[in-house]
Amino acid sequence: RIFIIWAISSWFRRGPAPQEQSGAGGTPRAPSRNLFPKDTLMDLYVYISEHEHFTDFNVSSALFWQQRDLVYGDWTSGANADGCYEHYGEVDISQVGPGASAGSSRDSQSGKRHPSVSFQSVQQNGSIYVHVYFTKSGFHPDPRQKNLYRRLATVHTSRMINKYKRRRFQKTKNLLTGETEADPEMIKRAEDYGPVEVISHWHPNLTINMVDDHTPWVKGSVPPPLDQYVKFDAVSGDYYPILYFNDYWNLQKDYFPINETLRRLPFRLSFCPLSLWRWQLYAAQSTKSPWNFLGEDLYEQSDEEQDSVKVALLETNPYLLALTIVVSIVHSVFEFLAFKNDIQFWNSRQSLEGLSVRSVFFGVFQSLVVLLYILDNETNFVVQVSVFIGLLIDLWKITKVMDVRLDRENKVAGVFPRLTFTDKSTYIESSTKVYDDMAFRYLSWILFPLLGCYAVYSLLYLEHKGWYSWVLSMLYGFLLTFGFITMTPQLFINYKLKSVAHLPWRMLTYKALNTFIDDLFAFVIKMPMMYRIGCLRD
């Protein structure tokens, strides 16, 4: 599965564009230098605006933070002697008319109050941008101030600081009564905006990092993903200091939606120097995954998955975390070996004595239910591909345990050849078939009453999108709860034959070792309680 997914991603992934490493006339480009030498004295200007391109330097309320006499590459100044500075303010987004007061914000260091900014469209899902300027001391970022502005003495970057996230509405109801426990307001919004609503969200923290780096970069040869951050001056050929908006530790759960009830947005802005190797780590983590052909839904789920990793890094005991990293690598190796040996076992198997053929068919049914369930619930595309490949492998196993042929004489509807399944001779001639039939007969006495009870419970007490969803969720929940019962036919055959020599021992050994690893993960990784119990059950 890993190999096929990698192959698909490689097929869709585009190669890097040819990089231009020579100048005019074919001469090699000379290494460049940082336009801000070490220990350069700088001023910081931070503006907040509704516009992506900022020009309102003369509007005093747009200036959110100004910090003078910063030293480039200084790691010892600031309140905590780590080179970091912090500013806290509140962004007023209430409906403010012309000339009205826009509120105020307080500098966390100086205690001074100054006018804040006001935005009239942010409450209606509008965007909000932060514009950061560093100038050499004595200069100003406004190009219209000819005497104070210098292009090579100003470095600028901007970013949208609100984040748009999708909120999905699941229209579910009790299929018998037609009632639902959903919030009436949410139902109304679902009718107004459809099943998916895009909502602007806010996080109160952001860090501006200036990378302390004086590498002689050559234009056209900066390795990705760093090349998108190193900006060269078109005239001099030198590069500007690298500015990086660092929100890596901003967890998704800490974002809150912006709506008409909010009047002020809290905003804590920090400035810190950053070393080159740490910046490379952050830049690599923030780069979009190679699954860029799967759409934005995957990115949102990827953010949630990264959150679980960040929470584990922040909250888990370091020794337990180190153990988890080691065993996760071992888990991947065992998973691959189990997969490989399973294929080898069924591919080389000549006799079916002692093996439950009906369990193979039940495995196909189980994989099909899981695939249809995740398709109905809009799961991650990568997961869908993985489960689909697993289903194909289970279908392949059928060709190994039965003789599958196309009957061209007795066609379906007189057009399509009929697919016929017959037991292999090694299965019929052994006592395995008798024990297999007996085991599934006994199993049905337990399985079908439990299925009926679970179906009634699901219909009476749970909400569903429709009858199709009810069937899938009922079967999936039943298999998740009572799936261990499907192991009993093979155990029954082992008992009757008084032998286990016919089993795929290598595959079972790797899977048995993995269940212990799954138990360890159950305590570290956030997961539903039912799945946690399932790990212990296995």
Salt bridges, closest charged atoms under 4 A:
GLU20 OE2 - ARG29 NH2 3.22
ASP43 OD2 - ARG68 NH1 3.39
GLU86 OE2 - ARG268 NH1 2.81
ASP107 OD2 - HIS87 ND1 3.48
ASP142 OD1 - ARG144 NE 3.28
ASP192 OD2 - LYS188 NZ 3.09
GLU197 OE1 - ARG167 NH2 3.47
GLU197 OE2 - ARG189 NH2 2.45
ASP212 OD2 - LYS38 NZ 3.00
ASP212 OD1 - HIS214 NE2 3.87
ASP233 OD1 - ARG151 NH1 2.16
ASP238 OD2 - ARG33 NE 3.46
ASP247 OD2 - ARG159 NH2 2.41
ASP297 OD1 - ARG166 NE 3.73
ASP297 OD1 - ARG168 NH2 3.03
GLU300 OE2 - ARG166 NH1 3.03
ASP303 OD2 - LYS163 NZ 3.23
ASP342 OD2 - LYS397 NZ 2.86
ASP376 OD2 - LYS465 NZ 3.77
GLU378 OE1 - ARG168 NH1 3.55
ASP403 OD1 - LYS424 NZ 3.14
ASP423 OD2 - LYS433 NZ 3.22
ASP437 OD1 - ARG358 NH2 2.73
ASP437 OD2 - LYS433 NZ 3.84
ASP518 OD1 - HIS331 NE2 2.99
ASP538 OD1 - ARG537 NH2 3.06
